[in-house]
Amino acid sequence: MGNGIGASLKRKEDKRFITGSSRYTDDIRFDNQAYAAFVRSPHGHAEVRGIDARGAKGMAGVIAVLTGAELAGDGIGNLICGWAITSKDGSPMNMGAWSALATSKVRYVGDAVAVVIAESAAAARAAAEAVEVDYKELPAVVHADKALAAGAPQIHDNAPMNLIYDWEIGDKAATDAGLAAAAHVTRVSLRNNRLSPNAMEPRSAVARYEPAEDHYTLYTTSQNPHVARLVLSAFYQVAPEHKLRVVAPDVGGGFGSKIYIYPEEIVCLWASMKTKRSVKWTATRTEAFMTDAHGRDHITTASMGFDAQGRITGFKVDTIANFGAYMSLFSSAVPTYLYATLLSGQYDIANIHAEVRAAYTNTVPVDAYRGAGRPEACYLVERVMEKAAREMGMDPAELRRRNFIRAFPHQTPVIMAYDIGDFGATLDKAQEAAEVAGFAARKAESAARGKLRGLGYSCYIEACGIPPPASPPPPRCG
């Protein structure tokens, strides 16, 4: 091709990376640079009864110790969730308040209650350790199913029994009928475990306030600087949008965990204004594990029915999604519109019903990570298909072939419409490349040497580059 879509593009960034000339957020320094260190809760759940910063303020190099009360007093807004989800009974989701610096209560280990600004990073960290916080420890809960059980610790007052929403998609009655008429039903219970991202470059923020122009600049490890500027201005009231600039220099790995706006970025901008100094914060690896948005954490039970010929008659899914201590920017959409809408996979399933309950727990907030909902759906669907093939004594590839979508365009029962595809041809190519025809002989040869050899299938469909929907998407929430 020439210069159009699909043309090969010459990379321009390699020279600075391989010569050590790249510039990451932590490389940025200003003449009046100060450093931030956060005072973080050692408890998963506790009341904050008092903060004594007198000792820290008297330490060498300390410029200021700032708290959540001061942050709120200056009109800095709470963190937001970007999508409003409505429960199946028509009620709105229960979004608890999340201040960038906690005031009366902490809800997970690592929840920040104060920030120290000092002349050096070492001085800031030493002073942060000297801040004395009077906590009244409260019972905590870390598993979503236990958080929804009677008698669980209440995390947000406006979310009874820690339920954020109870959402559904698909036709329940038709799906139940399809399962009732099935010749065989496969049932699966699984936990898609929580994970912590671990990018090569820790999160970092450098904030610079210029009093003469009342102008703010934020350098940050962000995958989403344009949205960051909008949200910092419109929702967090850090500064008017025309007075705020957000710059994302080279970023050493993101994978979704650097796609939204974190408390530290808000606090650094605000602290720069308060101290009239540039303020830098770079996470330690320990802080990254404690505060970077976690991913996944689903508990799911599912039932899939098949007729006598092995064709799917119905697919029913119940998922409990652990959101952690607060709702973050994209969290509400991940187990709903990014997960449940992919439950049809490549398969022609007439009846699907999914129910998703989201729960607060005393853990790190969860947000988008590496596919954000779609891998969870794929794993579930393929796990059910593999188990069904074994239970019915069918070849796993053949069971998938019998259920592939063949006529297009195809409307799934969970919103998505597919315009084109040839899933059988793709499977043929995969089997050819893996030399499946000779697998039995290779397995026998391995067994003769005391070795195990296996063969597995996973069919995957992705939802990227989706065109504008026929109906408007769910509204955003502030």
C-alpha positions as CSV (number, residue, x, y, z in Angstrom):
1,M,0.0,0.0,0.0
2,G,0.9,3.6,-0.3
3,N,0.2,6.2,2.4
4,G,-3.4,5.0,3.1
5,I,-4.9,2.8,5.8
6,G,-2.8,-0.3,6.4
7,A,0.4,1.4,5.1
8,S,3.7,0.5,6.9
9,L,4.8,3.4,9.1
10,K,8.4,4.1,10.0
11,R,9.0,4.2,13.7
12,K,10.4,7.5,15.0
13,E,10.8,6.9,18.7
14,D,13.3,4.0,18.7
15,K,16.5,6.1,18.8
16,R,15.7,7.8,22.0
17,F,14.7,4.6,23.7
18,I,17.8,2.5,22.7
19,T,20.2,5.4,23.5
20,G,18.7,6.2,26.9
21,S,17.5,9.6,25.7
22,S,13.8,9.1,26.4
23,R,12.0,11.3,28.9
24,Y,9.7,9.9,31.5
25,T,7.7,11.8,34.1
26,D,10.2,11.1,36.8
27,D,12.9,12.7,34.6
28,I,11.2,16.1,34.7
29,R,12.6,18.6,37.2
30,F,12.2,22.3,37.8
31,D,14.3,24.8,39.7
32,N,11.8,25.1,42.5
33,Q,11.2,21.3,42.7
34,A,9.6,20.0,45.9
35,Y,8.6,16.4,46.6
36,A,5.5,14.7,47.9
37,A,5.0,11.7,50.2
38,F,1.7,10.3,51.2
39,V,0.5,9.2,54.7
40,R,-1.4,6.0,54.0
41,S,-3.7,3.9,56.2
42,P,-2.2,0.7,57.5
43,H,-5.8,-0.5,58.1
44,G,-8.4,-1.9,55.6
45,H,-11.2,-0.1,57.4
46,A,-11.0,2.5,60.1
47,E,-12.4,5.8,61.4
48,V,-9.9,8.7,61.3
49,R,-10.3,10.4,64.7
50,G,-7.4,12.8,64.4
51,I,-4.2,13.7,62.6
52,D,-1.2,15.2,64.5
53,A,1.3,16.6,62.1
54,R,3.2,18.9,64.6
55,G,6.3,16.7,64.7
56,A,6.4,16.3,61.0
57,K,6.1,20.0,60.3
58,G,9.1,20.7,62.5
59,M,11.4,18.3,60.6
60,A,14.2,19.6,58.4
61,G,13.2,20.3,54.8
62,V,9.4,20.1,55.4
63,I,7.4,22.7,53.5
64,A,3.9,21.7,54.4
65,V,1.7,18.9,55.6
66,L,-1.8,18.9,54.0
67,T,-4.9,17.0,54.9
68,G,-8.2,16.1,53.4
69,A,-10.0,18.7,55.4
70,E,-8.0,21.4,53.7
71,L,-8.5,19.8,50.3
72,A,-12.2,19.8,50.7
73,G,-12.1,23.3,52.1
74,D,-10.5,24.5,48.8
75,G,-13.4,23.1,46.8
76,I,-11.5,20.1,45.3
77,G,-14.1,17.6,44.2
78,N,-14.4,13.9,44.9
79,L,-13.2,11.3,42.3
80,I,-15.9,10.3,39.9
81,C,-17.2,7.2,38.1
82,G,-17.6,7.7,34.3
83,W,-20.7,5.6,33.6
84,A,-24.0,5.4,35.4
85,I,-25.4,1.9,35.6
86,T,-29.1,1.3,36.5
87,S,-30.1,-1.7,38.5
88,K,-32.7,-4.1,37.1
89,D,-35.3,-2.6,39.5
90,G,-34.7,0.9,38.0
91,S,-32.7,2.3,40.9
92,P,-29.5,4.2,40.3
93,M,-26.1,2.7,41.4
94,N,-24.9,3.5,44.9
95,M,-21.7,5.5,44.4
96,G,-19.8,6.3,47.6
97,A,-17.8,9.5,48.0
98,W,-14.1,9.2,47.3
99,S,-11.9,12.1,48.4
100,A,-8.3,12.2,47.1
101,L,-7.3,12.5,50.8
102,A,-9.6,10.6,53.2
103,T,-11.2,12.7,56.0
104,S,-13.4,10.8,58.4
105,K,-12.8,7.2,57.2
106,V,-10.3,5.0,55.4
107,R,-11.5,2.0,53.4
108,Y,-8.5,0.1,52.2
109,V,-4.8,-0.3,53.1
110,G,-3.1,2.5,51.3
111,D,-5.9,5.0,51.4
112,A,-4.2,8.4,51.8
113,V,-5.1,10.7,54.7
114,A,-2.4,13.4,54.3
115,V,0.5,14.5,52.1
116,V,3.9,15.9,53.1
117,I,5.7,18.4,50.8
118,A,9.4,18.7,51.4
119,E,12.7,19.8,49.8
120,S,13.7,16.2,49.0
121,A,12.0,12.9,48.5
122,A,13.8,11.4,51.5
123,A,12.8,14.3,53.7
124,A,9.2,13.9,52.6
125,R,9.1,10.2,53.3
126,A,10.7,10.7,56.7
127,A,8.2,13.3,57.7
128,A,5.3,11.2,56.4
129,E,6.3,8.5,58.8
130,A,6.3,11.1,61.7
131,V,2.7,12.1,61.1
132,E,0.6,10.5,63.8
133,V,-2.9,9.4,62.9
134,D,-5.5,8.3,65.5
135,Y,-7.4,5.4,63.9
136,K,-10.3,3.5,65.3
137,E,-10.1,0.2,63.5
138,L,-13.3,-1.3,62.1
139,P,-14.2,-4.8,60.8
140,A,-13.1,-5.3,57.2
141,V,-14.3,-7.5,54.3
142,V,-12.2,-8.3,51.2
143,H,-14.3,-10.9,49.3
144,A,-17.2,-9.7,47.2
145,D,-19.6,-12.6,48.0
146,K,-19.0,-12.1,51.8
147,A,-19.4,-8.3,51.4
148,L,-23.0,-8.9,50.1
149,A,-23.9,-11.3,52.9
150,A,-26.0,-10.3,55.9
151,G,-23.9,-8.9,58.7
152,A,-21.0,-7.8,56.6
153,P,-19.2,-4.6,57.6
154,Q,-20.9,-1.5,56.0
155,I,-18.3,0.3,53.8
156,H,-20.4,3.2,52.4
157,D,-23.5,4.4,54.2
158,N,-25.4,4.9,51.0
159,A,-24.8,1.4,49.7
160,P,-26.8,-1.0,51.9
161,M,-25.2,-4.4,52.2
162,N,-22.3,-3.0,50.1
163,L,-24.3,-3.5,46.9
164,I,-23.5,-0.9,44.2
165,Y,-25.9,-2.2,41.5
166,D,-27.8,-5.4,40.5
167,W,-27.8,-5.2,36.7
168,E,-29.1,-7.6,34.0
169,I,-29.0,-8.1,30.3
170,G,-30.9,-10.5,28.1
171,D,-34.2,-12.4,28.3
172,K,-34.4,-14.3,31.6
173,A,-37.6,-16.2,30.8
174,A,-36.4,-17.3,27.4
175,T,-33.1,-18.4,28.7
176,D,-34.7,-20.4,31.6
177,A,-36.9,-22.1,29.0
178,G,-34.0,-22.9,26.8
179,L,-32.2,-24.5,29.8
180,A,-35.3,-26.4,30.8
181,A,-35.6,-27.9,27.3
182,A,-31.9,-28.8,27.0
183,A,-30.8,-32.4,26.6
184,H,-27.7,-31.6,28.6
185,V,-26.7,-28.7,30.9
186,T,-23.1,-27.9,31.9
187,R,-22.6,-25.9,35.0
188,V,-19.4,-24.0,36.0
189,S,-18.4,-22.0,39.1
190,L,-15.2,-20.1,38.9
191,R,-13.3,-17.2,40.4
192,N,-11.5,-14.9,38.0
193,N,-8.9,-13.8,40.5
194,R,-7.9,-10.2,41.3
195,L,-4.6,-9.0,39.9
196,S,-2.3,-6.1,40.5
197,P,-0.7,-4.4,37.4
198,N,3.0,-3.9,37.5
199,A,4.2,-1.7,34.7
200,M,8.0,-1.2,34.4
201,E,7.5,2.5,35.1
202,P,5.7,3.3,38.4
203,R,3.1,6.0,38.3
204,S,4.4,9.5,38.7
205,A,3.2,13.1,38.6
206,V,4.9,16.4,38.4
207,A,2.7,19.4,39.0
208,R,3.6,23.0,38.4
209,Y,1.5,26.0,39.4
210,E,2.5,29.5,38.0
211,P,0.9,32.2,40.2
212,A,1.6,35.0,37.8
213,E,-0.8,33.4,35.2
214,D,-2.8,31.3,37.6
215,H,-1.9,28.4,35.3
216,Y,-1.4,24.7,36.1
217,T,0.7,22.1,34.3
218,L,0.6,18.4,35.1
219,Y,3.2,15.9,33.7
220,T,1.9,12.4,34.4
221,T,2.3,8.7,33.4
222,S,-1.0,8.7,31.6
223,Q,-2.6,6.8,28.8
224,N,-5.4,9.4,28.6
225,P,-4.1,13.0,29.0
226,H,-6.9,14.6,27.2
227,V,-9.6,13.0,29.4
228,A,-7.4,13.7,32.4
229,R,-7.5,17.5,31.6
230,L,-11.3,17.4,31.2
231,V,-12.0,15.5,34.4
232,L,-9.5,17.4,36.5
233,S,-11.2,20.6,35.4
234,A,-14.9,19.8,35.0
235,F,-15.3,17.4,37.9
236,Y,-12.5,17.9,40.4
237,Q,-12.4,21.7,40.0
238,V,-8.7,21.8,40.2
239,A,-8.6,24.7,37.6
240,P,-10.6,26.0,34.7
241,E,-9.8,24.0,31.5
242,H,-8.1,26.9,29.8
243,K,-5.8,27.3,32.8
244,L,-4.8,23.6,32.9
245,R,-2.3,21.7,30.7
246,V,-1.8,17.9,31.0
247,V,1.3,16.4,29.4
248,A,2.0,12.6,29.1
249,P,5.7,12.2,28.1
250,D,7.1,8.7,27.4
251,V,5.1,6.1,29.4
252,G,6.8,2.9,30.5
253,G,3.8,0.6,30.3
254,G,0.1,1.2,31.1
255,F,-2.1,-1.7,30.0
256,G,-5.2,0.1,31.3
257,S,-3.9,0.9,34.8
258,K,-2.8,4.3,33.7
259,I,-6.0,5.2,31.9
260,Y,-7.8,7.1,34.6
261,I,-7.0,9.9,37.0
262,Y,-5.6,8.9,40.4
263,P,-5.8,10.8,43.8
264,E,-2.1,11.5,43.7
265,E,-2.4,13.6,40.5
266,I,-5.2,15.7,42.0
267,V,-3.3,16.2,45.2
268,C,0.0,17.2,43.5
269,L,-1.7,19.9,41.4
270,W,-3.5,21.2,44.5
271,A,-0.3,21.1,46.6
272,S,1.6,23.0,44.0
273,M,-0.9,25.8,44.2
274,K,-0.8,25.7,48.0
275,T,2.9,25.8,48.3
276,K,3.8,27.8,45.2
277,R,6.3,25.1,44.4
278,S,6.5,22.5,41.7
279,V,5.6,19.1,43.3
280,K,6.8,15.7,42.2
281,W,5.6,12.3,43.4
282,T,6.8,9.0,42.1
283,A,5.4,5.8,43.5
284,T,7.6,3.2,45.2
285,R,7.0,-0.4,44.0
286,T,5.2,-1.0,47.3
287,E,2.9,2.0,46.7
288,A,2.2,0.7,43.2
289,F,0.9,-2.6,44.6
290,M,-1.2,-0.8,47.2
291,T,-2.7,1.9,45.0
292,D,-2.6,1.1,41.3
293,A,-6.0,0.1,40.1
294,H,-6.4,-3.7,40.4
295,G,-8.2,-5.8,37.7
296,R,-10.7,-8.6,37.3
297,D,-12.0,-10.2,40.6
298,H,-15.2,-11.9,39.5
299,I,-17.1,-14.7,41.1
300,T,-19.3,-16.4,38.5
301,T,-21.7,-19.3,38.2
302,A,-23.0,-20.2,34.8
303,S,-25.2,-22.8,33.1
304,M,-25.2,-23.6,29.4
305,G,-27.8,-25.9,27.9
306,F,-27.3,-28.1,24.7
307,D,-29.8,-30.0,22.6
308,A,-29.2,-33.6,21.5
309,Q,-27.1,-32.5,18.6
310,G,-24.8,-30.4,20.8
311,R,-26.2,-27.0,19.9
312,I,-26.6,-24.4,22.6
313,T,-30.2,-23.8,23.8
314,G,-29.5,-21.2,26.5
315,F,-26.7,-19.6,28.5
316,K,-27.3,-18.2,32.0
317,V,-24.6,-16.2,34.0
318,D,-24.5,-14.8,37.5
319,T,-21.4,-12.7,38.3
320,I,-20.4,-10.9,41.5
321,A,-17.8,-8.2,40.7
322,N,-15.5,-6.8,43.4
323,F,-15.1,-3.1,42.9
324,G,-12.8,-2.5,46.0
325,A,-13.3,0.4,48.3
326,Y,-14.5,3.0,45.8
327,M,-15.9,3.2,42.3
328,S,-13.2,4.4,39.9
329,L,-13.5,6.1,36.5
330,F,-14.4,3.1,34.3
331,S,-15.2,0.5,36.9
332,S,-19.0,0.4,36.4
333,A,-18.7,-0.3,32.7
334,V,-16.2,-3.1,32.9
335,P,-18.4,-6.0,34.2
336,T,-21.5,-4.8,32.4
337,Y,-21.2,-3.3,28.9
338,L,-17.6,-4.5,28.4
339,Y,-18.1,-8.0,29.8
340,A,-21.7,-9.2,29.5
341,T,-22.1,-8.0,25.9
342,L,-19.3,-10.4,24.8
343,L,-20.9,-13.5,26.4
344,S,-22.1,-14.8,23.0
345,G,-18.5,-15.1,21.8
346,Q,-18.5,-16.6,18.2
347,Y,-21.4,-18.8,19.0
348,D,-25.0,-18.7,17.8
349,I,-26.8,-18.5,21.1
350,A,-30.4,-17.5,20.9
351,N,-31.0,-17.0,24.6
352,I,-28.5,-15.4,27.0
353,H,-29.3,-13.9,30.4
354,A,-26.6,-12.3,32.7
355,E,-27.0,-10.8,36.1
356,V,-24.1,-8.7,37.5
357,R,-23.9,-7.6,41.1
358,A,-21.2,-5.1,42.0
359,A,-19.9,-4.9,45.6
360,Y,-17.7,-2.7,47.7
361,T,-15.0,-4.3,49.7
362,N,-12.0,-3.1,51.8
363,T,-9.6,-3.6,48.9
364,V,-7.8,-1.4,46.3
365,P,-10.3,0.0,43.8
366,V,-10.7,-2.0,40.5
367,D,-10.6,-0.5,37.0
368,A,-9.7,-1.3,33.5
369,Y,-6.8,-3.8,32.9
370,R,-5.8,-5.6,29.7
371,G,-9.0,-6.0,27.9
372,A,-11.3,-4.8,30.7
373,G,-14.2,-7.2,30.8
374,R,-13.7,-8.9,27.5
375,P,-11.0,-11.5,28.7
376,E,-13.3,-12.3,31.6
377,A,-16.1,-13.1,29.2
378,C,-13.9,-15.1,26.9
379,Y,-12.5,-17.2,29.8
380,L,-16.0,-18.0,31.1
381,V,-17.5,-18.9,27.7
382,E,-14.5,-21.1,26.7
383,R,-14.3,-22.8,30.1
384,V,-18.0,-23.7,29.8
385,M,-17.5,-25.0,26.2
386,E,-14.5,-27.1,27.1
387,K,-16.2,-28.7,30.1
388,A,-19.4,-29.3,28.1
389,A,-17.4,-31.2,25.4
390,R,-15.8,-33.4,28.0
391,E,-19.1,-34.1,29.7
392,M,-20.9,-35.0,26.4
393,G,-17.9,-37.0,25.1
394,M,-17.5,-34.7,22.1
395,D,-14.4,-33.4,20.4
396,P,-13.9,-29.8,21.8
397,A,-13.3,-28.4,18.3
398,E,-16.4,-30.1,16.9
399,L,-18.6,-28.7,19.6
400,R,-17.4,-25.2,18.8
401,R,-17.9,-25.7,15.1
402,R,-21.5,-26.8,15.5
403,N,-22.2,-23.6,17.4
404,F,-20.3,-21.1,15.3
405,I,-22.3,-18.2,13.8
406,R,-22.6,-18.8,10.1
407,A,-25.1,-16.2,8.8
408,F,-24.3,-12.5,8.8
409,P,-25.1,-9.9,9.9
410,H,-25.8,-11.6,13.2
411,Q,-27.6,-9.9,16.2
412,T,-26.6,-11.4,19.5
413,P,-29.1,-11.3,22.4
414,V,-26.6,-9.2,24.4
415,I,-26.5,-5.9,22.3
416,M,-23.6,-6.7,20.0
417,A,-24.2,-7.2,16.3
418,Y,-21.6,-8.9,14.1
419,D,-21.3,-7.8,10.5
420,I,-18.9,-10.4,9.2
421,G,-16.8,-13.4,10.2
422,D,-15.7,-16.9,9.2
423,F,-14.9,-18.6,12.5
424,G,-14.7,-22.1,11.0
425,A,-12.0,-21.0,8.6
426,T,-10.0,-19.4,11.4
427,L,-10.2,-22.6,13.4
428,D,-9.1,-24.6,10.4
429,K,-6.0,-22.5,10.1
430,A,-5.3,-22.8,13.8
431,Q,-5.5,-26.6,13.7
432,E,-3.4,-26.7,10.6
433,A,-0.7,-24.5,12.2
434,A,-0.8,-26.6,15.4
435,E,-0.6,-29.9,13.3
436,V,-3.6,-31.2,15.2
437,A,-3.9,-34.2,12.8
438,G,-0.7,-35.6,14.2
439,F,-1.3,-34.7,17.8
440,A,-2.3,-38.3,18.9
441,A,1.0,-39.7,17.7
442,R,3.0,-36.9,19.4
443,K,1.0,-37.5,22.6
444,A,1.8,-41.2,22.5
445,E,5.4,-40.6,21.8
446,S,5.6,-38.2,24.8
447,A,3.8,-40.7,27.0
448,A,6.4,-43.3,26.1
449,R,9.1,-41.0,27.5
450,G,7.1,-40.3,30.7
451,K,6.0,-36.8,29.5
452,L,2.5,-35.3,29.3
453,R,1.3,-33.4,26.2
454,G,-2.1,-31.6,26.0
455,L,-4.2,-29.8,23.4
456,G,-6.5,-26.9,24.3
457,Y,-8.8,-24.6,22.4
458,S,-9.9,-21.0,23.1
459,C,-11.9,-19.1,20.6
460,Y,-11.9,-15.3,21.2
461,I,-13.8,-12.4,19.8
462,E,-12.8,-8.8,20.7
463,A,-14.9,-5.6,20.8
464,C,-12.7,-2.8,19.5
465,G,-13.4,-0.1,16.9
466,I,-17.1,-0.4,17.6
467,P,-19.1,2.0,15.4
468,P,-21.6,4.5,16.9
469,P,-24.6,2.6,18.4
470,A,-28.1,2.8,17.1
471,S,-29.2,3.9,20.5
472,P,-27.3,6.2,22.8
473,P,-24.8,4.7,25.3
474,P,-25.5,4.8,29.1
475,P,-25.1,8.4,30.5
476,R,-22.1,9.5,32.4
477,C,-22.3,10.2,36.1
478,G,-20.5,13.0,38.0
